[in-house]
Amino acid sequence: MDAAGRQPQKKKSPPKVAGLLGLGLDGDDGTKRITRGKNFLLAGGSEETHGKMQETAIKLNERLDKQGRRLSDVPVNELRDMIDEVRPQ
């Protein structure tokens, strides 16, 4: 406590990512697509969209494994850049 009797302010740590959630909103063929994997859950989307989400999640995990890192260790801004780099066009 300080002289005024207040608790010292704790520094906020940057937000951490616990997992990725991918939602595809363009699936209108009646098929329910759900994929679970290490660090991710993907739901919905057309066959093409869901496939792109799968590819992105798998490539991201491969890159993290290659670097010896966990998803929760990667800062949000860096994760965003990594996803942009591995995402199929």
Secondary structure per residue as TSV (DSSP state, phi and psi in degrees):
chain	resnum	aa	ss	phi	psi
A	1	M	-	360.0	148.2
A	2	D	-	-90.4	-174.1
A	3	A	T	-61.9	-26.9
A	4	A	T	-87.7	1.3
A	5	G	S	83.6	15.8
A	6	R	-	-95.8	149.9
A	7	Q	-	-72.6	141.1
A	8	P	-	-64.9	143.5
A	9	Q	-	-70.9	132.4
A	10	K	-	-87.4	140.3
A	11	K	-	-72.8	133.5
A	12	K	-	-76.8	131.2
A	13	S	-	-82.9	151.9
A	14	P	-	-62.9	151.1
A	15	P	-	-61.6	145.7
A	16	K	-	-115.1	148.0
A	17	V	-	-94.1	124.8
A	18	A	-	-92.7	-27.3
A	19	G	-	-174.0	167.4
A	20	L	E	-107.2	139.0
A	21	L	E	-120.3	120.4
A	22	G	E	-111.0	126.8
A	23	L	E	-120.5	121.0
A	24	G	E	-99.0	128.2
A	25	L	-	-108.9	4.6
A	26	D	-	-103.9	12.3
A	27	G	-	-83.0	112.2
A	28	D	-	-127.3	21.4
A	29	D	S	-97.7	5.4
A	30	G	S	85.4	-4.3
A	31	T	-	-87.0	134.8
A	32	K	-	-98.2	117.2
A	33	R	-	-111.1	123.5
A	34	I	E	-137.9	130.6
A	35	T	E	-131.5	127.8
A	36	R	E	-115.4	141.3
A	37	G	E	-155.0	-174.6
A	38	K	T	-61.7	116.0
A	39	N	T	76.1	4.2
A	40	F	E	-147.0	156.0
A	41	L	E	-137.2	124.7
A	42	L	E	-118.0	136.9
A	43	A	E	-142.1	139.7
A	44	G	E	77.9	-168.7
A	45	G	-	91.1	161.7
A	46	S	-	-69.3	171.3
A	47	E	H	-57.3	-43.0
A	48	E	H	-65.1	-48.2
A	49	T	H	-63.0	-45.2
A	50	H	H	-63.0	-39.5
A	51	G	H	-61.4	-40.4
A	52	K	H	-66.7	-38.6
A	53	M	H	-64.5	-41.9
A	54	Q	H	-60.6	-47.8
A	55	E	H	-59.9	-43.2
A	56	T	H	-62.4	-47.4
A	57	A	H	-63.3	-42.5
A	58	I	H	-65.7	-46.2
A	59	K	H	-64.1	-37.7
A	60	L	H	-62.9	-46.6
A	61	N	H	-63.3	-38.3
A	62	E	H	-62.0	-42.4
A	63	R	H	-65.3	-43.6
A	64	L	H	-62.5	-43.3
A	65	D	H	-61.2	-42.9
A	66	K	H	-62.0	-35.1
A	67	Q	H	-85.5	-6.1
A	68	G	T	69.2	32.9
A	69	R	-	-117.6	160.1
A	70	R	-	-106.8	155.1
A	71	L	G	-56.2	-41.0
A	72	S	G	-67.9	-13.8
A	73	D	G	-87.9	-10.5
A	74	V	S	-94.1	124.3
A	75	P	-	-60.1	148.9
A	76	V	H	-55.1	-45.2
A	77	N	H	-63.2	-39.9
A	78	E	H	-67.7	-38.8
A	79	L	H	-61.8	-42.4
A	80	R	H	-58.7	-43.9
A	81	D	H	-64.5	-42.0
A	82	M	H	-62.5	-42.1
A	83	I	H	-63.2	-42.5
A	84	D	H	-59.7	-36.4
A	85	E	H	-73.1	-34.5
A	86	V	H	-95.6	-13.2
A	87	R	S	-68.4	130.4
A	88	P	-	-68.3	146.9
A	89	Q	-	-88.3	360.0
